[in-house]
Amino acid sequence: MAADSNNKSMALFGEQSIRREWDAEEEKWWFSVVDVIGALTDSADSSAYWRKLKQRLKEEGAEPVTNCHGLKMRASDGKMRLTDVADQTQLLRIIQSIPSKKAEPFKRWLAEVGSERLDQMADPERSIHQALCDYKRLGYSDSWIDQRLKSIEIRKDLTDAWVEHGVTGGQFASLTDIIYKIWAGKTAKEYKQHKGLKKENLRDNMTNGELLMNMLAEYSTTSITNAKNPQSYSENVDCAKEGGNIAKVAREQLEVRTGEKIVSELNAGEIRRQKIPEGNTQMLESLEDKTQSKDFAKRENEEDATKYKNNIAMLRRMRGLTQVYMAEKLGVARQTYINIEKGLKELTVSQVKILEDELQVTFEDLLEIGENSAQLNYRKYLK
C-alpha cells in the first residue's frame, strides 16, 4: 500500500476531523476507523468500541470490514501510530453497524441511494436522466454536457466492440491506457495526475477539446476494430494504437494551427468557471427579442416558447447536425437559422414540424424539458 505523502484531514462529521491518506497506487482514500467511530458515538474510548464492533462484524461474517488495513497516521501527540483504516465501501458498511443517532442520517442516505440504484437497474433511462441532472447541478455548461453525452455513447460502442472481439477483465483498462498514451501522451493515471485529480472521473474533467479528441480516438478504434475483426488481445492492441494515432495526428495539426495545447491541466472546477466561446452560447444568451408567430403562441406562452427555441441548438448538436444542414431543411439562410436558435426569428407551423422530425422529438417533449435544457428525454435521442 503506497500512501500519498500529502496527508489531509477531512471534516466529515460537523466539527470532527477524520484522518485520511490517499493511496496513489490503488487510487483510493483510506479513512481512520476510530476517528469515524469517535465522531458518530459518545464512546469515551473509540478504540475499544471499534474492537468490540469488529469482533461482532466478524461473527456476522462481514469479512471485508473486519480485515481492515493498518496504516501509520499522525496521532494527537504528533507521533505516527498504526491504526485501522477503511476505504469508502468498508467505511459505509461500518457506519451501517453503528447504533447511534448521529449515524442515522447516513443510514437513511444509504437506503435512499440503494433504492434509487435498484430503480435505475430496472429502468436504465433513469441513470441517464440522473447523470444529466447531476452535470447541470454541478454547473457544467450545456455545450460541455452535449459533448459529454456523445462521448458516453461513443465509449459504449467501443466497449461493445471489444466484448465482441474477446476483450475481458483488466484488458479494457489496458486498451484504454494505450489509446490515451497514443493521442494524449499519457496513460489515464498520468493524465489524472496532470490535472491534479485523485478519485475523480477523468472524462468529467476534460475540456471540450480533450473530449473531442478522445471521442475521435475511441470512434476510430471502434471502426478499425469492426473492420479488422481482431481475434486476440494483441490484435486489439494494434487496433487501439491505430485509433489513438488518428486522434494524435489531428491533435498535433490543430495545435500547430492554433498555437494552443489540447491536453490541458484544467479540471472540472476550472472548466465550469470558464466562459463558453462566442458562437457556442445560443442556449445561454439573453434573448432580447422574444417575438413569436401566432401559431407558435397558440401552443404555449412566451416563456415556454423561449425555452423551446433555446433547446434547438443543444438538440441539433446532440444529433450531430450542422447549422447549414438545418438551414437547408427549413429552406432558410444560415443566418436566419442562427437567429431561430437564438430565439430572434419567428417559427412557422411547417418549420416546427421539420424541427420535430429532424431532432426526433415532439413539441410536447421539448416543453417537458422545463428550466434545465439539459434534462431532456434522452430516450428520444437514442432512437
ROGUDO-486378 format. One record per residue: residue in one letter; x, y, z of N, C-alpha, C in turn. Coordinates in pm, whole numbers, plus 32768, in hexadecimal, padded with zeros to 4 digits. Layout:
N
AXYZXYZXYZ
...
% end
This chain:
383
M80557F8980008000800080008058807C8000
A804D80CD7F9680A181457F8B804E81C17FA7
A805A81F68020800B826B8044804C82E98011
D7FFA83467FE4802B83C77FB480648413802A
S80CF845A8014810E84A7808080BA851E80A8
N805A85448053800585B780717F92858A80C9
N7FA68588814C7F43855881AC7EE585C981D1
K7E6485B781B77E03862081D47D9685EA8230
S7D6B863A82917CFA861482E37C7B864682A0
M7C0D860282BA7B90862582777B25863D82DE
A7AE786B482DC7A7986D3833679FD868D8301
L79E98610832A797D85BF82F378FD85CA8345
F790A85D583C7789585DB841F789B86598475
G785F86C38443785D873E848F78E9877384A6
E790A87878526798C87BD854879F587508559
Q79CA86D185547A27866385687A81865284EE
S7B01864285087B628631849D7B85859E8490
I7B7A856C84167B9784DF83FB7C1B84D683B0
R7C7B848D83E77CFB847C83A37CE984218328
R7D2F844382BD7D2783F282457DAD83F781FB
E7DC6839181AC7E3F838A815A7E17836180CD
W7E5383A0806A7E3A837E7FDE7E9B83127FB2
D7E6582A47F7E7EB682367F497EC3824A7EB3
A7F36827C7E887F4A829C7DFB7F4C821F7DA4
E7F7A81B17DDD7F8381357D907EFA80FC7D72
E7EA380F77DD77E1E80C17DC57DB6812C7DA4
E7DDF81A97DA97D88821A7D8C7D0B821A7DE3
K7D20821A7E667CB0821F7EC37CDD82607F46
W7C7C82927F907C9782CC80137C898260807E
W7CDF826780E47CD28214815B7CB0827081D1
F7C46824D82197C16829F82877C2F825A830D
S7C4F82A883727C64827283F87BDF82448433
V7BD481C384517B56818C84857B3581C5850E
V7B9981CE85667B7D81FE85EE7B50829085EC
D7B8282DE858B7B56836A85817AC38371855C
V7A99831C84FF7A0C831984D679B482ED854A
I79DF82858591799282568605798B82C18670
G79F98307868679F8837386E9799983E286C3
A798983FB8642793084668615789D843D861B
L788383BA861077F8838B860977C28354868C
T7816834286EF77E88309876F7813836487E1
D77DE834688557805838F88CE7866833D8921
S78A682DB88E279018283892A797B82D0895C
A79A182B589D87A1882F48A117A9782B789D8
D7A8D823E89A27B0181F8896B7AD981BE88E3
S7AEE820A887B7AC381DE87F67B13816487C7
S7B8E815587F77BDF80E087D27BA18060880A
A7B75806588897B367FF188C67AB07FD48883
Y7A67803E886279E7802F881D79FC7FE78798
W7A65800D874F7A817FD086CD7AA97F3E86DC
R7AF57F1C87447B1C7E9187587AA27E38876C
K7A437E6887BC79C97E1987D579737E118756
L79677E82870F79177E84869579557E29862A
K79D87E2B86207A1C7DD985BE7A077D4485DC
Q7A0A7D21865B79F37C96868179657C6B865D
R79047CC3867878787CA3865678667C9385C0
L78A27CEC857378977CE484E278D97C6584AD
K79467C3C84EE798A7BC284C579307B4A84DC
E78E97B49854D788D7ADC856C78197AD88508
E77F47B4F84D477887B56847277B77B3283E5
G783A7B1F83D578707AFA835378927B6F82FA
A789D7BE8833378BF7C5F82E479567C6782D2
E798D7C0982867A1E7BFD82797A637C78823E
P7A2C7CB681D47A6F7D2C819B7A807D9D8200
V7A247DA582617A2C7E0F82C57A8F7DEC8332
T7A8C7D6E83607AE47D4883CE7B767D3B83A4
N7B8E7D2F83217C187D2682EE7C4B7DAF82C2
C7C327E1583117C607E9C82F17CF97EA282F7
H7D327EF682A47DC37F0782A17DF27F598319
G7E707F47833B7EAF7F9C839E7F0980008358
L7F04807D83807F5480E583407F83814883AA
K7FFF8173839F803281D483FE7FFC825F83DF
M7FBF829B84447F8B832384387FB8837584AF
R7FBA83F8849D7FE8844F85097F7F84588577
A7FA4843385F07F49843486627F4584BF86A2
S7EF084CF87067EE0855287487F5F8580878D
D7FB6852087AF8035854687EF80A285678789
G807D8564870880DB8587869F812C8513866A
K8121849D86A9816D8429867D811E83D78617
M8168839285BF8129833C855B810B82B6859B
R808B829385A28062821685E2800B81C58584
L80178140858F7FC980E6853A7F3780E88565
T7EDE80F885057E4E80F985227E0380B484B2
D7D90807A84D37D3D8039846D7D0180A48411
V7D06808883907CCA80E3832F7C6A809682D6
A7C0B80DC829C7BA7809F82457B9880F481C8
D7B7E80B081577B6180FD80DE7ACF812880E1
Q7AA3816780787A1C81A0807779B08137808A
T79BC80C680467958805B80517955802180DD
Q79CB8002811379D27FCC819B799B802F8201
L79BB80AE81ED798F8114824C78F7811E8252
L78B7811B81DE7825812381DC77E780A8821E
R78268034820D77F37FBB824D78017FC682E4
I786E7FFE83147882801083A47819806E83DD
I77FF80DB8396779C813C83C3771380FB83D2
Q76F1809E8377767180588380766480098402
S76D47FE1843C76D37F8B84B276DD7FD88535
I76E6805B852D76F380AC85A7766980DB85D7
P763C80AD864C75B980D7868375C2816086C5
S75B581C8867375C6824F86A7756B82AF865A
K7536831386A174E38378865F753383C385F5
K75B383DA86107607842385B1761C83D48530
A760F834F8539762382FC84C375A482EF8470
E7530831084AB74B082FD846574A7834983E1
P74D483C883D974CC840F8358751783C682E8
F75898389830B75D6833F82A8758E82BE8280
K7550827D82E27507820282C5748F821F826A
R7449828C828673D782B08230740882D081A3
W74778317819B74AF833A811874D582BC80CB
L7516825C8110753C81DF80CE74C28193809C
A7457819580EB73DB815080C273A081938046
E73A282188045736B82617FD173BD82487F54
V7443824A7F63749B82317EF1748681A37EBD
G747981447F1A746280B97EF173E080A97EA6
S737880EB7ED872F580E47E9572FB81217E0A
E733E81947DFF734B81D67D7D7398817E7D1B
R7401813C7D4E745280E87CF6740280717CC2
L73AD80367D1873587FC87CEC72F77FF67C80
D72C1806E7C91726680A67C2B72B180BA7BA8
Q732C80EA7BB1737B81037B3873A080817AF1
M73B880187B3E73D77F967B01735D7F607AB7
A72E67F797AED726C7F4C7AAC724A7FA27A32
D727080217A377254807F79CA72D180D379B2
P732C80A6795A73AC80EC7943739B817E791C
E732981A278E37315822E78BB731E828B7934
R72F9825679A9730282A77A23739282D07A3F
S73F082747A24747D82937A3A74AA830579E1
I747F8301796374A583697904746B83EF792F
H73EC83EC795573AA8468798273EF84A079FE
Q741584467A5B745784737AD574DE84B17AB5
A752784757A5475A884AD7A2D7597853979F5
L7530854C79A3751585D0796A74FA863779D8
C74A8860E7A38748886687AA8750586897AF9
D755986247B1075D286387B60763386977B1A
Y764886837A9776A386DB7A4D7670876B7A52
K75ED877C7A4375B388027A4575C288407AD0
R75A787EE7B3675B188207BC0763F88497BE1
L76A288007BAD772D881E7BC9775E889C7B81
G770E88CE7B237730894D7AE3777289427A5D
Y777288CB7A2077AB88BE799A775489087935
S7792893D78CC77488983786376FE891E780D
D7694894D77CB764888F7777176A288C576FF
S76FD891A76D2775988F3766877AF887E7693
W77E58884770E78378818774077E487997752
I776A87A8778877138733779D76F686ED771A
D76E0873B76B076C986FF762C773B86A27607
Q77B786D67616782C868775F27838860B764A
R781E861C76CA782E85AC772877CA853D770A
L7750856176E976EB84FD76C8771484AC764D
K774584F375EA777084AF757177E68454758E
S7840848075E778B5842F7608788B83AD764D
I781F83B2769B77ED833976DE77BC82D47677
E777583067613774382AE75AA77B5826E755C
I781A82BE7539788C828B74EC78DC8227753F
R78ED824275BF793381E6761878E881607620
K786481667629781380EB762F7825809975B0
D782780DC753D783D809574BE78C5804F74BE
L792A809174F679B0805774F979B57FDC7554
T79807FE875CC79837F76762879327F0175F1
D78C47F1E75AE78757EB3756F78C87E6C7503
A79127EBA74B579677E80744E79D57E2B748C
W7A0E7E5974FA7A767E0C753E7A3F7D877573
V79C77D8C75AE798B7D1175E179787CAD7570
E79467CDE74FF79307C87748C79B17C4A7456
H7A237C8974747AA37C5974407AFD7C2474AF
G7ABE7BF175197B057BA3757D7B4C7BED75EB
V7B367C6F75F97B777CBC76657B307CA076E9
T7B7C7C8577527B427C6577D57B8F7CAA7846
G7B4F7CB278B97B8F7CDF79347BE37D5C7929
G7C5E7D51795C7CBA7DC3795F7CEA7DF078D7
Q7CCA7DA3786F7CF57DCB77E97CB07E4B77BC
F7C387E6577EE7BF17EE077CB7C437F5A77F5
A7C737F5678727CC47FC678A67D477FD1785B
S7D847F60783B7E047F6177F37DF57F9E7769
L7D8B7F7777217D747FAD769B7D54804276A1
T7D08806977097CE980F7771A7D6881477732
D7DC1811077847E428153779E7E928163771D
I7E8D80FD76C87ED6810476497EA1817575F3
I7E1D818175ED7DE081EC759D7E08827575D4
Y7DFF828676587E27830576967EBA8323767A
K7F0E82BC768D7F9F82D1767F7FC282FD75F1
I7F7C82C6758F7F9A82E875047F6F837674E4
W7EF0839974FF7EC0841C74D17EE5848D7531
A7EEB847075B37F0584DA76167F9284D57650
G7FD9846776398060845A7670806384347702
K7FEF840A77397FE983E777C67F88837377DB
T7FA5831C783A7F4582B778617ED682FC78B0
A7E6B82B378CE7DFC82EE79197E2D832379A1
K7E8382D679E37EB682FF7A667F0C837C7A59
E7F63837F79F57FB983F479DF7F66846E79B8
Y7EFE8456796C7EA584C379417E5F850079BB
K7E3084A97A167DED84DA7A8E7E4E85287AE6
Q7EC884F87AF07F2D853F7B3E7F4A85C87B00
H7F4A85CD7A7C7F61864A7A337EF786B27A56
K7E7E86837A717E1086DC7A927DFB86EC7B29
G7E5086AC7B767E4586B67C087DCF86697C3F
L7DAA85FB7BFD7D3785AC7C277D6285357C7C
K7D0485027CC87D1B84897D157CB384217CEB
K7C4284207D2E7BDB83BB7D137B7983EA7CA7
E7B8184697C807B2084A17C217B28845E7B98
N7AB784607B517AB2842A7ACA7AFF84847A6B
L7B5884497A1B7BAD849879C27B5C84E2795A
R7AFE849E79197AB084DF78AF7A5C855278E3
D7A308549796179E485B7799D7A3B863179B5
N7ABD862279A47B1B869079BA7B6386B8793A
M7B2C868C78C87B6586B178477B21872E780F
T7B6D877F77C97B3487F077827AEB87BD7706
N7AA1881576C37A5E87ED76477AC187B675E1
G7B3587F775D57B9A87CA75767BCF87407597
E7BE8872676177C1986A376417BAF86387629
L7B33865876497AC685F976307ABC85D7759D
L7AC5863D75487ABB862674B87B2B85CC7485
M7BA785E374B37C16859174877C09850274BA
N7BDC84F475357BCB846D756B7B5984247524
M7AEF846E75027A82843374B47AB38404742C
L7B07845673EC7B3E8430736A7B9283B27376
A7BE483AA73DF7C3A833673F57BE682B8740B
E7B7E82C3745D7B2C824E747D7AD282287407
Y7A9D828B73C37A4C826D734C7AA2822872E1
S7B1C825A72CD7B768220726A7B9B81917291
T7BB3817C73117BD580F573407B6180957329
T7AE780C373447A71806F732E7A65804A729B
S7A7380AC72447A65809471B47AD180347181
I7B4C804871AE7BBB7FF271837BA97F6471B9
T7B7D7F5B72367B657ED872737AFB7E8A7226
N7A8D7ECC72067A227E8971BD7A4F7E63712F
A7AA57EB670F47AD37E9A706C7B3A7E297068
K7B937E2670CA7C007DC370C87BDD7D41710F
N7B767D4471637B477CCA71A87BB77C8371F3
P7BF87CC572527C677C87729C7C397C0D72EC
Q7C8F7BA972F47C6D7B2D73397CBF7B1573B7
S7D197B7073D67D6C7B61744E7D807BE9748F
Y7DB27BE5750A7DCA7C6375527E327CB77509
S7E9C7C7774D77F057CC274917ECF7D067414
E7E717CC573D07E357D0173597DDC7D777380
N7D987D6C73F37D497DDC74277DA37E51744C
V7E197E3174807E7B7E9A74A27EA27EE77424
D7EBA7E9F73B77EDF7EE173397E717F3F730A
C7DF47F1373177D827F6872EF7D7B7FE57347
A7D927FD473CA7D8F804574277DFD80AA7405
K7E71807873E17EE080D073BC7EBD8120733E
E7E8180DC72DC7E5D812172617DF3818B727C
G7D90816972CE7D2681CA72EE7D5D82417339
G7DB58227739A7DF0829473E67E4882EC7390
N7E8B82B0732E7EE582FD72D87E98835F727E
I7E1F833772557DCE839272037DB084127251
A7D8D840372D07D72847973257DF384C57342
K7E62847E734E7EE284C073687F07851E72F5
V7EF784EC72797F16853D72047EBC85B871FF
A7E3B85A4721B7DDC8614721B7E0086797286
R7E26864872FD7E4C86A2736A7EC586F57344
E7F2B86B273107FA786F972EC7F9087617280
Q7F40873F721D7F23879F71B27ED7881771E7
L7E7787FE723F7E2A886C72787E8188C472D0
E7ED98888731C7F3288D673737F90892D7321
V7FBF88FA72B08017894872587FCD89C27223
R7F4F89AE71FC7F028A1B71BE7ECE8A817223
T7EB88A57729E7E828AB373037EEC8AE57365
G7F588A9A73717FBF8AC073D17F968AA47461
E7F2E8A5374737EFD8A3374FA7EFE899D7510
K7F23897475897F2788E775AB7E9A88B375C9
I7E7E883A75997DFB87FC75B27DF887BC763D
V7E61876F765D7E67872D76E07E7D8798774A
S7E1C87A777A17E1B881877FE7E2887EB788F
E7E59884578E37E5E882C79737DDA885179B7
L7D7F888D796B7CFF88B579A57CB2883D79D7
N7C70884E7A4B7C1787E57A7C7B89881A7A82
A7B2D87CA7AB57A9F87EB7AAD7A7E88747AE7
G7AB788937B5D7A9789147B9B7ABC89897B43
E7B3089807B027B5D89EC7AAB7B0F89ED7A28
I7AEC897879F67A9E896F797B7A1589AD798D
R79D889947A01795089C97A1979528A607A29
R79C58A967A5279CE8B287A6379F08B7079E1
Q7A1D8B25797E7A438B64790079C98B9878B6
K79DD8C07786C79738C39781679718BE67796
I78F98BCC776378EC8B8276E7790E8BDF7673
P79608BB2761479868C0775A4790D8C3A7556
E791B8CB2751D78B28CEC74CA78928C8C7459
G78128C7C743D77E88C2173D477B58B9E740C
N77D48B81748D77A18B0874CD77418B2A753F
T770D8BA3753D76BE8BD175AF762B8BE5758D
Q75FC8BA5752275718BBB74FB750F8B9C756C
M752F8B3475B874D28B09762074D98B60769C
L75448BAF76AA75568BFC772475428C927711
E75348CBD769575298D4C767C74A48D8376AE
S74A78E0176D9742C8E4576FF73E48E6F767F
L73688E447673731E8E5F75F772D08EE27605
E73008F4975C172C08FCB75CC72408FD17579
D72418F91750571CC8F9274AF71858F0C74BA
K71118F0874FB70CA8E8A7513704B8E8174BF
T70518EB674466FDD8EB273F06FBD8E2673C6
Q6F3E8E0673B16F128D83738D6EAA8D8C731E
S6E9D8D2172D26E318D1C72706DAF8CFE72B9
K6D3D8D1B72796CBC8D0472B86CA78C7072D5
D6CCC8C1D72766CBA8B8D72876D0D8B5972FB
F6D868B9073096DDF8B6673746DA68B9273FA
A6D738C0C73FE6D3E8C44747B6CC38BFA74AA
K6C788BC074506BFF8B7874766C1F8B0074CD
R6C958AC674BD6CB38A4975006CEF8A5C758A
E6D308ACD75A16D688AE876256D7F8B7D7636
N6D978BA776B06DAE8C3476C86E3C8C5B76A0
E6E5D8CDB76AC6EDC8D0D76796F538CCE76C1
E6F468CB677446FB68C7F778F6FD88BF37760
D6F768B9D774F6F8E8B1477236FC18B117694
A6F908B6D76416FBE8B7175B670538B9275B0
T70808BEA7608710D8C0E760B71618B967634
K71308B48769871788AD076C071858A70764B
Y71178A6575FF71158A0B758C71808A347528
K71858AB5750871E88AE574A772768AD174DD
N72868AEA755E730A8ADB7598733F8A4D7590
N72E689EB758B730F8960758A7331892C74FF
I730E8974749773268945740F73BA892E73F7
A740E898B7422749E897F740A74D78904744D
M74AE88EB74CA74E18877751274B587F574CF
L743787ED74AB74048773746E7444875A73E6
R745C87C5739B749E87B773197529877D732A
R757587B0738A75FD8780739E75FD86EF73CF
M759D86CB7422759486427452757685E273DF
R753386127379751785C07303758B85C2729F
G75F0861672BB7661861F72607640866A71DF
L75DE86C371E575B3870D716E75F38798716C
T761087CB70F6764C885070E975E088B970D4
Q7606893670EB75AA89A570D3758889AF703E
V75EA89946FE875D389986F58756A89326F30
Y757888BA6F667517884F6F47748B88766F72
M747E88AA6FED73FA88CF702073BF89436FD1
A741489A16FAA73E48A126F5A73AB89E16ED6
E73F089816E9773C0894B6E18733B89036E2B
K732C88B96E9872B088716EB3723C88D16EC8
L725889426F0A71EF89A56F2471D88A016EAD
G723689FB6E4C72298A506DD572468AE26DF1
V72A78AFA6E4C72CB8B836E6F73628B946E66
A73928C0F6E6B74218C2A6E6C745B8C016EF3
R74DE8BE76EF5751E8BBC6F70750E8C246FDE
Q751C8CA46FBE750E8D0C702374818D0F705C
T74208CF5700573958CEF703373848C7D7096
Y73C28C0B707573B98B9970D073FD8BB77156
I74708BFC715074B58C2171CB745B8C787222
N74128CD171E373B58D26722E73448CD5726A
I731C8C68722772B78C0F725F72EB8BCF72DF
E73678B9F72DB73A28B62735273AF8BC773C4
K73C68C4373A173D28CAC7406734B8CDC7438
G72E08CB273F7725C8CE0741E72398D6873E5
L72808D92737C726C8E17734272188E1172C2
K71EE8D9B729C71A48D8B722071288D377238
E70B88D6071FC703B8D18720B70438C8F71C8
L6FF48C3271FD6FE88BAE71C36F5B8B9A718C
T6F538B6271166ED18B3F70DE6EAC8AB27109
V6E2F8A8D70F46E028A0671176E52899D70CB
S6E6989B5704A6EB389546FFA6F438947702B
Q6F8089B57057700889AF708A700F8960710E
V6FAA897271626FA3892671E06F9D889171C1
K6F4D886D715C6F4087E171376FC587A97106
I701087F670B6709287CA708570F487B670F9
L70F1881471587149880771CC71288789721C
E70A7876E722C707E86F5727570B486787230
D70AB867571AB70D88601715E716F85F27162
E71B88660714E724A865971467289863E71CF
L7251867972387288866872BE724D85EF7305
Q71E685B372C671A5853972F7716C85497384
V712A85B8739970E085D17414705E861773EF
T6FFC860C74466F7E8652742E6F8186DA7471
F6F24872F744C6F1B87B374896F0587A5751F
E6EAE874675456E92873075D36F0F8701761D
D6F5E86AB75DB6FD9867C761A703986EF7634
L703E874E75D8709687C275E8706A88147661
L6FE98826766F6FB8887676DF6FCC88307763
E6FD387A977626FE7875F77DE707187757818
I70CC87AA77C7715587BF77F6715788247868
G70FE8883786670F488E378D37169894278D9
E718F8969795371F489D079637280899F7943
N729B891E7956732088E97939732288AC78AF
S735E88F37851735C88C577C773A5884277B5
A73FF881F7812744787A1780473F387297830
Q738687427878733686D478AC72CB86AD7848
L72F3867C77D672958657776E727985C27772
N72178599772371F4850B771D725A84C576C7
Y72C0848977087331845276BF730983D7766F
R729C83977695726D832376497250834975B8
K721983BE75A471FB83EC751C727B83FB74CD
Y72E5842C75117364844374CD73A583C074A1
L7392835774F273D282D874D5738F828D7461
K731482AF744172CD826773D8730A82817350
% end
